[in-house]
Amino acid sequence: MTFFELTQTQSAIAALLTVLGMFVLFVRESYPTEVVAIAGVAFLLVLGVLPYDNALAVLSNPAPWTIAAMFIVMGALVRTGA
């Protein structure tokens, strides 16, 4: 489901601008990293740059969830001072 039909060049430009914008927001730390990452993926999904089937395949893979769990454990360790 895409709302826009983009050419390959437009898709590449949109992806690069999204990554650049996310990088700037990561560096400035004006929003939490989770919010920036989810917003970037949602933006790419809405534009149709990231196909839904590919996003679903990545989310069904246990590796990203393992990394997310490590971030949660690390955040807990930092907050508790361990």
PDB file of N, CA, C and O in Angstrom:
ATOM      1  N   MET A   1       0.839  -1.177   0.000  1.00  0.00           N
ATOM      2  CA  MET A   1       0.000   0.000   0.000  1.00  0.00           C
ATOM      3  C   MET A   1       0.881   1.235   0.000  1.00  0.00           C
ATOM      4  O   MET A   1       1.565   1.513   0.985  1.00  0.00           O
ATOM      5  N   THR A   2       0.868   1.963  -1.075  1.00  0.00           N
ATOM      6  CA  THR A   2       1.653   3.184  -1.170  1.00  0.00           C
ATOM      7  C   THR A   2       0.730   4.336  -1.515  1.00  0.00           C
ATOM      8  O   THR A   2      -0.232   4.182  -2.268  1.00  0.00           O
ATOM      9  N   PHE A   3       1.032   5.466  -0.964  1.00  0.00           N
ATOM     10  CA  PHE A   3       0.250   6.664  -1.241  1.00  0.00           C
ATOM     11  C   PHE A   3       0.833   7.461  -2.391  1.00  0.00           C
ATOM     12  O   PHE A   3       0.147   8.283  -2.999  1.00  0.00           O
ATOM     13  N   PHE A   4       2.091   7.218  -2.686  1.00  0.00           N
ATOM     14  CA  PHE A   4       2.788   7.949  -3.731  1.00  0.00           C
ATOM     15  C   PHE A   4       3.467   6.962  -4.676  1.00  0.00           C
ATOM     16  O   PHE A   4       3.896   5.885  -4.261  1.00  0.00           O
ATOM     17  N   GLU A   5       3.558   7.334  -5.923  1.00  0.00           N
ATOM     18  CA  GLU A   5       4.326   6.564  -6.887  1.00  0.00           C
ATOM     19  C   GLU A   5       5.585   7.368  -7.208  1.00  0.00           C
ATOM     20  O   GLU A   5       5.512   8.417  -7.848  1.00  0.00           O
ATOM     21  N   LEU A   6       6.717   6.879  -6.769  1.00  0.00           N
ATOM     22  CA  LEU A   6       7.980   7.560  -6.971  1.00  0.00           C
ATOM     23  C   LEU A   6       8.829   6.781  -7.967  1.00  0.00           C
ATOM     24  O   LEU A   6       8.783   5.551  -8.017  1.00  0.00           O
ATOM     25  N   THR A   7       9.595   7.509  -8.750  1.00  0.00           N
ATOM     26  CA  THR A   7      10.550   6.852  -9.628  1.00  0.00           C
ATOM     27  C   THR A   7      11.715   6.348  -8.777  1.00  0.00           C
ATOM     28  O   THR A   7      11.797   6.652  -7.587  1.00  0.00           O
ATOM     29  N   GLN A   8      12.605   5.584  -9.385  1.00  0.00           N
ATOM     30  CA  GLN A   8      13.757   5.077  -8.637  1.00  0.00           C
ATOM     31  C   GLN A   8      14.647   6.209  -8.151  1.00  0.00           C
ATOM     32  O   GLN A   8      15.173   6.161  -7.039  1.00  0.00           O
ATOM     33  N   THR A   9      14.812   7.219  -8.978  1.00  0.00           N
ATOM     34  CA  THR A   9      15.635   8.365  -8.577  1.00  0.00           C
ATOM     35  C   THR A   9      14.989   9.103  -7.415  1.00  0.00           C
ATOM     36  O   THR A   9      15.668   9.470  -6.457  1.00  0.00           O
ATOM     37  N   GLN A  10      13.693   9.320  -7.494  1.00  0.00           N
ATOM     38  CA  GLN A  10      12.997  10.015  -6.412  1.00  0.00           C
ATOM     39  C   GLN A  10      13.019   9.188  -5.122  1.00  0.00           C
ATOM     40  O   GLN A  10      13.140   9.741  -4.029  1.00  0.00           O
ATOM     41  N   SER A  11      12.903   7.874  -5.254  1.00  0.00           N
ATOM     42  CA  SER A  11      12.974   7.009  -4.076  1.00  0.00           C
ATOM     43  C   SER A  11      14.351   7.083  -3.421  1.00  0.00           C
ATOM     44  O   SER A  11      14.463   7.135  -2.196  1.00  0.00           O
ATOM     45  N   ALA A  12      15.390   7.087  -4.241  1.00  0.00           N
ATOM     46  CA  ALA A  12      16.752   7.171  -3.705  1.00  0.00           C
ATOM     47  C   ALA A  12      16.971   8.502  -3.000  1.00  0.00           C
ATOM     48  O   ALA A  12      17.568   8.549  -1.924  1.00  0.00           O
ATOM     49  N   ILE A  13      16.494   9.575  -3.602  1.00  0.00           N
ATOM     50  CA  ILE A  13      16.646  10.902  -2.992  1.00  0.00           C
ATOM     51  C   ILE A  13      15.866  10.973  -1.684  1.00  0.00           C
ATOM     52  O   ILE A  13      16.362  11.503  -0.690  1.00  0.00           O
ATOM     53  N   ALA A  14      14.644  10.439  -1.682  1.00  0.00           N
ATOM     54  CA  ALA A  14      13.830  10.445  -0.462  1.00  0.00           C
ATOM     55  C   ALA A  14      14.507   9.637   0.644  1.00  0.00           C
ATOM     56  O   ALA A  14      14.505  10.048   1.805  1.00  0.00           O
ATOM     57  N   ALA A  15      15.082   8.495   0.289  1.00  0.00           N
ATOM     58  CA  ALA A  15      15.763   7.672   1.293  1.00  0.00           C
ATOM     59  C   ALA A  15      16.995   8.385   1.853  1.00  0.00           C
ATOM     60  O   ALA A  15      17.229   8.379   3.061  1.00  0.00           O
ATOM     61  N   LEU A  16      17.772   8.993   0.972  1.00  0.00           N
ATOM     62  CA  LEU A  16      18.968   9.711   1.438  1.00  0.00           C
ATOM     63  C   LEU A  16      18.603  10.904   2.319  1.00  0.00           C
ATOM     64  O   LEU A  16      19.248  11.141   3.341  1.00  0.00           O
ATOM     65  N   LEU A  17      17.580  11.649   1.930  1.00  0.00           N
ATOM     66  CA  LEU A  17      17.155  12.793   2.745  1.00  0.00           C
ATOM     67  C   LEU A  17      16.594  12.342   4.090  1.00  0.00           C
ATOM     68  O   LEU A  17      16.793  13.006   5.107  1.00  0.00           O
ATOM     69  N   THR A  18      15.899  11.222   4.089  1.00  0.00           N
ATOM     70  CA  THR A  18      15.369  10.686   5.352  1.00  0.00           C
ATOM     71  C   THR A  18      16.503  10.275   6.271  1.00  0.00           C
ATOM     72  O   THR A  18      16.483  10.587   7.462  1.00  0.00           O
ATOM     73  N   VAL A  19      17.491   9.577   5.728  1.00  0.00           N
ATOM     74  CA  VAL A  19      18.636   9.156   6.545  1.00  0.00           C
ATOM     75  C   VAL A  19      19.409  10.373   7.046  1.00  0.00           C
ATOM     76  O   VAL A  19      19.837  10.401   8.200  1.00  0.00           O
ATOM     77  N   LEU A  20      19.590  11.366   6.201  1.00  0.00           N
ATOM     78  CA  LEU A  20      20.283  12.587   6.621  1.00  0.00           C
ATOM     79  C   LEU A  20      19.511  13.296   7.734  1.00  0.00           C
ATOM     80  O   LEU A  20      20.096  13.730   8.726  1.00  0.00           O
ATOM     81  N   GLY A  21      18.197  13.407   7.559  1.00  0.00           N
ATOM     82  CA  GLY A  21      17.373  14.042   8.595  1.00  0.00           C
ATOM     83  C   GLY A  21      17.409  13.271   9.899  1.00  0.00           C
ATOM     84  O   GLY A  21      17.468  13.862  10.977  1.00  0.00           O
ATOM     85  N   MET A  22      17.372  11.942   9.800  1.00  0.00           N
ATOM     86  CA  MET A  22      17.454  11.135  11.010  1.00  0.00           C
ATOM     87  C   MET A  22      18.809  11.302  11.683  1.00  0.00           C
ATOM     88  O   MET A  22      18.886  11.372  12.909  1.00  0.00           O
ATOM     89  N   PHE A  23      19.881  11.368  10.892  1.00  0.00           N
ATOM     90  CA  PHE A  23      21.218  11.557  11.455  1.00  0.00           C
ATOM     91  C   PHE A  23      21.299  12.876  12.225  1.00  0.00           C
ATOM     92  O   PHE A  23      21.843  12.932  13.327  1.00  0.00           O
ATOM     93  N   VAL A  24      20.750  13.930  11.628  1.00  0.00           N
ATOM     94  CA  VAL A  24      20.761  15.238  12.297  1.00  0.00           C
ATOM     95  C   VAL A  24      19.979  15.172  13.608  1.00  0.00           C
ATOM     96  O   VAL A  24      20.422  15.706  14.624  1.00  0.00           O
ATOM     97  N   LEU A  25      18.818  14.517  13.585  1.00  0.00           N
ATOM     98  CA  LEU A  25      18.025  14.409  14.815  1.00  0.00           C
ATOM     99  C   LEU A  25      18.701  13.521  15.851  1.00  0.00           C
ATOM    100  O   LEU A  25      18.576  13.768  17.050  1.00  0.00           O
ATOM    101  N   PHE A  26      19.419  12.487  15.403  1.00  0.00           N
ATOM    102  CA  PHE A  26      20.176  11.655  16.343  1.00  0.00           C
ATOM    103  C   PHE A  26      21.281  12.471  17.010  1.00  0.00           C
ATOM    104  O   PHE A  26      21.490  12.361  18.218  1.00  0.00           O
ATOM    105  N   VAL A  27      21.982  13.283  16.234  1.00  0.00           N
ATOM    106  CA  VAL A  27      23.091  14.063  16.779  1.00  0.00           C
ATOM    107  C   VAL A  27      22.588  15.154  17.721  1.00  0.00           C
ATOM    108  O   VAL A  27      23.168  15.378  18.784  1.00  0.00           O
ATOM    109  N   ARG A  28      21.510  15.831  17.330  1.00  0.00           N
ATOM    110  CA  ARG A  28      20.978  16.913  18.164  1.00  0.00           C
ATOM    111  C   ARG A  28      20.304  16.404  19.426  1.00  0.00           C
ATOM    112  O   ARG A  28      20.192  17.139  20.408  1.00  0.00           O
ATOM    113  N   GLU A  29      19.851  15.148  19.413  1.00  0.00           N
ATOM    114  CA  GLU A  29      19.169  14.525  20.545  1.00  0.00           C
ATOM    115  C   GLU A  29      17.975  15.343  21.029  1.00  0.00           C
ATOM    116  O   GLU A  29      17.715  15.418  22.229  1.00  0.00           O
ATOM    117  N   SER A  30      17.249  15.957  20.090  1.00  0.00           N
ATOM    118  CA  SER A  30      16.069  16.723  20.464  1.00  0.00           C
ATOM    119  C   SER A  30      14.867  15.815  20.718  1.00  0.00           C
ATOM    120  O   SER A  30      13.941  16.196  21.433  1.00  0.00           O
ATOM    121  N   TYR A  31      14.880  14.628  20.139  1.00  0.00           N
ATOM    122  CA  TYR A  31      13.842  13.623  20.359  1.00  0.00           C
ATOM    123  C   TYR A  31      14.526  12.315  20.732  1.00  0.00           C
ATOM    124  O   TYR A  31      15.685  12.101  20.378  1.00  0.00           O
ATOM    125  N   PRO A  32      13.824  11.440  21.439  1.00  0.00           N
ATOM    126  CA  PRO A  32      14.431  10.143  21.761  1.00  0.00           C
ATOM    127  C   PRO A  32      14.767   9.367  20.486  1.00  0.00           C
ATOM    128  O   PRO A  32      14.087   9.509  19.469  1.00  0.00           O
ATOM    129  N   THR A  33      15.801   8.559  20.544  1.00  0.00           N
ATOM    130  CA  THR A  33      16.253   7.827  19.362  1.00  0.00           C
ATOM    131  C   THR A  33      15.185   6.875  18.835  1.00  0.00           C
ATOM    132  O   THR A  33      15.085   6.661  17.627  1.00  0.00           O
ATOM    133  N   GLU A  34      14.385   6.302  19.738  1.00  0.00           N
ATOM    134  CA  GLU A  34      13.342   5.387  19.300  1.00  0.00           C
ATOM    135  C   GLU A  34      12.306   6.110  18.453  1.00  0.00           C
ATOM    136  O   GLU A  34      11.830   5.578  17.449  1.00  0.00           O
ATOM    137  N   VAL A  35      11.963   7.317  18.861  1.00  0.00           N
ATOM    138  CA  VAL A  35      10.955   8.101  18.140  1.00  0.00           C
ATOM    139  C   VAL A  35      11.471   8.465  16.754  1.00  0.00           C
ATOM    140  O   VAL A  35      10.734   8.378  15.772  1.00  0.00           O
ATOM    141  N   VAL A  36      12.726   8.869  16.673  1.00  0.00           N
ATOM    142  CA  VAL A  36      13.312   9.235  15.379  1.00  0.00           C
ATOM    143  C   VAL A  36      13.370   8.022  14.457  1.00  0.00           C
ATOM    144  O   VAL A  36      13.036   8.126  13.277  1.00  0.00           O
ATOM    145  N   ALA A  37      13.790   6.877  14.983  1.00  0.00           N
ATOM    146  CA  ALA A  37      13.908   5.673  14.161  1.00  0.00           C
ATOM    147  C   ALA A  37      12.546   5.208  13.658  1.00  0.00           C
ATOM    148  O   ALA A  37      12.401   4.879  12.480  1.00  0.00           O
ATOM    149  N   ILE A  38      11.555   5.177  14.530  1.00  0.00           N
ATOM    150  CA  ILE A  38      10.222   4.739  14.118  1.00  0.00           C
ATOM    151  C   ILE A  38       9.603   5.724  13.148  1.00  0.00           C
ATOM    152  O   ILE A  38       8.939   5.316  12.196  1.00  0.00           O
ATOM    153  N   ALA A  39       9.808   7.017  13.369  1.00  0.00           N
ATOM    154  CA  ALA A  39       9.277   8.025  12.448  1.00  0.00           C
ATOM    155  C   ALA A  39       9.931   7.906  11.070  1.00  0.00           C
ATOM    156  O   ALA A  39       9.261   8.062  10.049  1.00  0.00           O
ATOM    157  N   GLY A  40      11.227   7.633  11.040  1.00  0.00           N
ATOM    158  CA  GLY A  40      11.916   7.468   9.761  1.00  0.00           C
ATOM    159  C   GLY A  40      11.397   6.273   8.985  1.00  0.00           C
ATOM    160  O   GLY A  40      11.191   6.358   7.775  1.00  0.00           O
ATOM    161  N   VAL A  41      11.184   5.161   9.671  1.00  0.00           N
ATOM    162  CA  VAL A  41      10.656   3.963   9.013  1.00  0.00           C
ATOM    163  C   VAL A  41       9.221   4.205   8.547  1.00  0.00           C
ATOM    164  O   VAL A  41       8.848   3.808   7.443  1.00  0.00           O
ATOM    165  N   ALA A  42       8.427   4.849   9.383  1.00  0.00           N
ATOM    166  CA  ALA A  42       7.040   5.138   8.996  1.00  0.00           C
ATOM    167  C   ALA A  42       6.996   6.048   7.775  1.00  0.00           C
ATOM    168  O   ALA A  42       6.168   5.859   6.884  1.00  0.00           O
ATOM    169  N   PHE A  43       7.882   7.030   7.735  1.00  0.00           N
ATOM    170  CA  PHE A  43       7.937   7.937   6.593  1.00  0.00           C
ATOM    171  C   PHE A  43       8.290   7.184   5.313  1.00  0.00           C
ATOM    172  O   PHE A  43       7.680   7.408   4.268  1.00  0.00           O
ATOM    173  N   LEU A  44       9.269   6.295   5.398  1.00  0.00           N
ATOM    174  CA  LEU A  44       9.656   5.512   4.230  1.00  0.00           C
ATOM    175  C   LEU A  44       8.555   4.534   3.818  1.00  0.00           C
ATOM    176  O   LEU A  44       8.384   4.265   2.629  1.00  0.00           O
ATOM    177  N   LEU A  45       7.811   4.004   4.780  1.00  0.00           N
ATOM    178  CA  LEU A  45       6.690   3.131   4.449  1.00  0.00           C
ATOM    179  C   LEU A  45       5.577   3.898   3.736  1.00  0.00           C
ATOM    180  O   LEU A  45       5.007   3.412   2.759  1.00  0.00           O
ATOM    181  N   VAL A  46       5.274   5.095   4.231  1.00  0.00           N
ATOM    182  CA  VAL A  46       4.215   5.906   3.621  1.00  0.00           C
ATOM    183  C   VAL A  46       4.594   6.326   2.208  1.00  0.00           C
ATOM    184  O   VAL A  46       3.749   6.341   1.313  1.00  0.00           O
ATOM    185  N   LEU A  47       5.862   6.666   2.007  1.00  0.00           N
ATOM    186  CA  LEU A  47       6.307   7.062   0.672  1.00  0.00           C
ATOM    187  C   LEU A  47       6.380   5.882  -0.290  1.00  0.00           C
ATOM    188  O   LEU A  47       6.390   6.075  -1.506  1.00  0.00           O
ATOM    189  N   GLY A  48       6.432   4.682   0.233  1.00  0.00           N
ATOM    190  CA  GLY A  48       6.544   3.509  -0.616  1.00  0.00           C
ATOM    191  C   GLY A  48       7.976   3.150  -0.957  1.00  0.00           C
ATOM    192  O   GLY A  48       8.216   2.253  -1.766  1.00  0.00           O
ATOM    193  N   VAL A  49       8.934   3.841  -0.349  1.00  0.00           N
ATOM    194  CA  VAL A  49      10.348   3.531  -0.579  1.00  0.00           C
ATOM    195  C   VAL A  49      10.684   2.185   0.053  1.00  0.00           C
ATOM    196  O   VAL A  49      11.429   1.393  -0.525  1.00  0.00           O
ATOM    197  N   LEU A  50      10.143   1.929   1.225  1.00  0.00           N
ATOM    198  CA  LEU A  50      10.327   0.663   1.924  1.00  0.00           C
ATOM    199  C   LEU A  50       9.052  -0.155   1.741  1.00  0.00           C
ATOM    200  O   LEU A  50       8.020   0.177   2.323  1.00  0.00           O
ATOM    201  N   PRO A  51       9.109  -1.211   0.948  1.00  0.00           N
ATOM    202  CA  PRO A  51       7.911  -2.038   0.746  1.00  0.00           C
ATOM    203  C   PRO A  51       7.469  -2.707   2.048  1.00  0.00           C
ATOM    204  O   PRO A  51       8.295  -3.090   2.876  1.00  0.00           O
ATOM    205  N   TYR A  52       6.171  -2.838   2.210  1.00  0.00           N
ATOM    206  CA  TYR A  52       5.615  -3.420   3.428  1.00  0.00           C
ATOM    207  C   TYR A  52       6.107  -4.839   3.652  1.00  0.00           C
ATOM    208  O   TYR A  52       6.402  -5.217   4.786  1.00  0.00           O
ATOM    209  N   ASP A  53       6.200  -5.630   2.593  1.00  0.00           N
ATOM    210  CA  ASP A  53       6.651  -7.024   2.726  1.00  0.00           C
ATOM    211  C   ASP A  53       8.078  -7.107   3.251  1.00  0.00           C
ATOM    212  O   ASP A  53       8.396  -7.986   4.052  1.00  0.00           O
ATOM    213  N   ASN A  54       8.939  -6.197   2.806  1.00  0.00           N
ATOM    214  CA  ASN A  54      10.322  -6.186   3.305  1.00  0.00           C
ATOM    215  C   ASN A  54      10.371  -5.782   4.771  1.00  0.00           C
ATOM    216  O   ASN A  54      11.136  -6.355   5.547  1.00  0.00           O
ATOM    217  N   ALA A  55       9.562  -4.800   5.158  1.00  0.00           N
ATOM    218  CA  ALA A  55       9.525  -4.384   6.565  1.00  0.00           C
ATOM    219  C   ALA A  55       9.017  -5.512   7.440  1.00  0.00           C
ATOM    220  O   ALA A  55       9.522  -5.725   8.542  1.00  0.00           O
ATOM    221  N   LEU A  56       8.024  -6.233   6.958  1.00  0.00           N
ATOM    222  CA  LEU A  56       7.479  -7.357   7.717  1.00  0.00           C
ATOM    223  C   LEU A  56       8.512  -8.472   7.856  1.00  0.00           C
ATOM    224  O   LEU A  56       8.605  -9.104   8.908  1.00  0.00           O
ATOM    225  N   ALA A  57       9.285  -8.713   6.802  1.00  0.00           N
ATOM    226  CA  ALA A  57      10.328  -9.740   6.864  1.00  0.00           C
ATOM    227  C   ALA A  57      11.397  -9.378   7.880  1.00  0.00           C
ATOM    228  O   ALA A  57      11.892 -10.253   8.590  1.00  0.00           O
ATOM    229  N   VAL A  58      11.760  -8.109   7.962  1.00  0.00           N
ATOM    230  CA  VAL A  58      12.774  -7.681   8.931  1.00  0.00           C
ATOM    231  C   VAL A  58      12.240  -7.805  10.348  1.00  0.00           C
ATOM    232  O   VAL A  58      12.958  -8.248  11.244  1.00  0.00           O
ATOM    233  N   LEU A  59      10.991  -7.421  10.561  1.00  0.00           N
ATOM    234  CA  LEU A  59      10.436  -7.479  11.914  1.00  0.00           C
ATOM    235  C   LEU A  59      10.172  -8.907  12.372  1.00  0.00           C
ATOM    236  O   LEU A  59      10.062  -9.145  13.575  1.00  0.00           O
ATOM    237  N   SER A  60      10.065  -9.859  11.461  1.00  0.00           N
ATOM    238  CA  SER A  60       9.888 -11.252  11.863  1.00  0.00           C
ATOM    239  C   SER A  60      11.222 -11.936  12.150  1.00  0.00           C
ATOM    240  O   SER A  60      11.246 -13.070  12.629  1.00  0.00           O
ATOM    241  N   ASN A  61      12.315 -11.264  11.865  1.00  0.00           N
ATOM    242  CA  ASN A  61      13.649 -11.790  12.133  1.00  0.00           C
ATOM    243  C   ASN A  61      13.985 -11.531  13.607  1.00  0.00           C
ATOM    244  O   ASN A  61      13.760 -10.420  14.088  1.00  0.00           O
ATOM    245  N   PRO A  62      14.513 -12.515  14.335  1.00  0.00           N
ATOM    246  CA  PRO A  62      14.800 -12.305  15.757  1.00  0.00           C
ATOM    247  C   PRO A  62      16.001 -11.385  16.031  1.00  0.00           C
ATOM    248  O   PRO A  62      16.138 -10.891  17.149  1.00  0.00           O
ATOM    249  N   ALA A  63      16.862 -11.147  15.053  1.00  0.00           N
ATOM    250  CA  ALA A  63      18.059 -10.340  15.296  1.00  0.00           C
ATOM    251  C   ALA A  63      17.731  -8.900  15.713  1.00  0.00           C
ATOM    252  O   ALA A  63      18.303  -8.426  16.695  1.00  0.00           O
ATOM    253  N   PRO A  64      16.834  -8.177  15.012  1.00  0.00           N
ATOM    254  CA  PRO A  64      16.533  -6.808  15.472  1.00  0.00           C
ATOM    255  C   PRO A  64      15.911  -6.777  16.861  1.00  0.00           C
ATOM    256  O   PRO A  64      16.141  -5.840  17.625  1.00  0.00           O
ATOM    257  N   TRP A  65      15.123  -7.798  17.190  1.00  0.00           N
ATOM    258  CA  TRP A  65      14.514  -7.826  18.523  1.00  0.00           C
ATOM    259  C   TRP A  65      15.568  -8.087  19.592  1.00  0.00           C
ATOM    260  O   TRP A  65      15.453  -7.586  20.711  1.00  0.00           O
ATOM    261  N   THR A  66      16.585  -8.860  19.258  1.00  0.00           N
ATOM    262  CA  THR A  66      17.681  -9.096  20.199  1.00  0.00           C
ATOM    263  C   THR A  66      18.441  -7.798  20.456  1.00  0.00           C
ATOM    264  O   THR A  66      18.796  -7.498  21.595  1.00  0.00           O
ATOM    265  N   ILE A  67      18.686  -7.038  19.405  1.00  0.00           N
ATOM    266  CA  ILE A  67      19.377  -5.751  19.562  1.00  0.00           C
ATOM    267  C   ILE A  67      18.521  -4.792  20.373  1.00  0.00           C
ATOM    268  O   ILE A  67      19.038  -4.074  21.228  1.00  0.00           O
ATOM    269  N   ALA A  68      17.213  -4.772  20.114  1.00  0.00           N
ATOM    270  CA  ALA A  68      16.315  -3.907  20.892  1.00  0.00           C
ATOM    271  C   ALA A  68      16.333  -4.297  22.364  1.00  0.00           C
ATOM    272  O   ALA A  68      16.331  -3.430  23.238  1.00  0.00           O
ATOM    273  N   ALA A  69      16.351  -5.591  22.642  1.00  0.00           N
ATOM    274  CA  ALA A  69      16.410  -6.052  24.034  1.00  0.00           C
ATOM    275  C   ALA A  69      17.720  -5.629  24.692  1.00  0.00           C
ATOM    276  O   ALA A  69      17.737  -5.279  25.872  1.00  0.00           O
ATOM    277  N   MET A  70      18.810  -5.659  23.937  1.00  0.00           N
ATOM    278  CA  MET A  70      20.095  -5.219  24.496  1.00  0.00           C
ATOM    279  C   MET A  70      20.055  -3.728  24.837  1.00  0.00           C
ATOM    280  O   MET A  70      20.616  -3.309  25.849  1.00  0.00           O
ATOM    281  N   PHE A  71      19.392  -2.922  23.994  1.00  0.00           N
ATOM    282  CA  PHE A  71      19.241  -1.504  24.315  1.00  0.00           C
ATOM    283  C   PHE A  71      18.435  -1.315  25.596  1.00  0.00           C
ATOM    284  O   PHE A  71      18.755  -0.448  26.409  1.00  0.00           O
ATOM    285  N   ILE A  72      17.405  -2.114  25.778  1.00  0.00           N
ATOM    286  CA  ILE A  72      16.584  -2.001  26.991  1.00  0.00           C
ATOM    287  C   ILE A  72      17.400  -2.372  28.221  1.00  0.00           C
ATOM    288  O   ILE A  72      17.351  -1.677  29.236  1.00  0.00           O
ATOM    289  N   VAL A  73      18.151  -3.466  28.133  1.00  0.00           N
ATOM    290  CA  VAL A  73      18.988  -3.885  29.266  1.00  0.00           C
ATOM    291  C   VAL A  73      20.048  -2.834  29.558  1.00  0.00           C
ATOM    292  O   VAL A  73      20.315  -2.524  30.719  1.00  0.00           O
ATOM    293  N   MET A  74      20.649  -2.289  28.515  1.00  0.00           N
ATOM    294  CA  MET A  74      21.688  -1.259  28.702  1.00  0.00           C
ATOM    295  C   MET A  74      21.102  -0.012  29.348  1.00  0.00           C
ATOM    296  O   MET A  74      21.720   0.577  30.235  1.00  0.00           O
ATOM    297  N   GLY A  75      19.914   0.393  28.910  1.00  0.00           N
ATOM    298  CA  GLY A  75      19.259   1.546  29.533  1.00  0.00           C
ATOM    299  C   GLY A  75      18.960   1.315  30.996  1.00  0.00           C
ATOM    300  O   GLY A  75      19.096   2.222  31.817  1.00  0.00           O
ATOM    301  N   ALA A  76      18.551   0.097  31.325  1.00  0.00           N
ATOM    302  CA  ALA A  76      18.273  -0.236  32.729  1.00  0.00           C
ATOM    303  C   ALA A  76      19.552  -0.207  33.547  1.00  0.00           C
ATOM    304  O   ALA A  76      19.548   0.262  34.685  1.00  0.00           O
ATOM    305  N   LEU A  77      20.642  -0.700  32.985  1.00  0.00           N
ATOM    306  CA  LEU A  77      21.923  -0.681  33.710  1.00  0.00           C
ATOM    307  C   LEU A  77      22.407   0.743  33.946  1.00  0.00           C
ATOM    308  O   LEU A  77      22.936   1.058  35.012  1.00  0.00           O
ATOM    309  N   VAL A  78      22.225   1.597  32.953  1.00  0.00           N
ATOM    310  CA  VAL A  78      22.660   2.996  33.098  1.00  0.00           C
ATOM    311  C   VAL A  78      21.823   3.703  34.153  1.00  0.00           C
ATOM    312  O   VAL A  78      22.355   4.441  34.982  1.00  0.00           O
ATOM    313  N   ARG A  79      20.515   3.478  34.123  1.00  0.00           N
ATOM    314  CA  ARG A  79      19.632   4.164  35.073  1.00  0.00           C
ATOM    315  C   ARG A  79      19.832   3.691  36.505  1.00  0.00           C
ATOM    316  O   ARG A  79      19.658   4.471  37.442  1.00  0.00           O
ATOM    317  N   THR A  80      20.191   2.435  36.687  1.00  0.00           N
ATOM    318  CA  THR A  80      20.400   1.932  38.039  1.00  0.00           C
ATOM    319  C   THR A  80      21.817   2.168  38.544  1.00  0.00           C
ATOM    320  O   THR A  80      22.106   1.966  39.723  1.00  0.00           O
ATOM    321  N   GLY A  81      22.699   2.595  37.644  1.00  0.00           N
ATOM    322  CA  GLY A  81      24.058   2.860  38.046  1.00  0.00           C
ATOM    323  C   GLY A  81      24.946   1.636  38.097  1.00  0.00           C
ATOM    324  O   GLY A  81      26.039   1.685  38.662  1.00  0.00           O
ATOM    325  N   ALA A  82      24.501   0.560  37.527  1.00  0.00           N
ATOM    326  CA  ALA A  82      25.288  -0.687  37.577  1.00  0.00           C
ATOM    327  C   ALA A  82      26.476  -0.625  36.635  1.00  0.00           C
ATOM    328  O   ALA A  82      27.245  -1.583  36.547  1.00  0.00           O
TER     329      ALA A  82
END
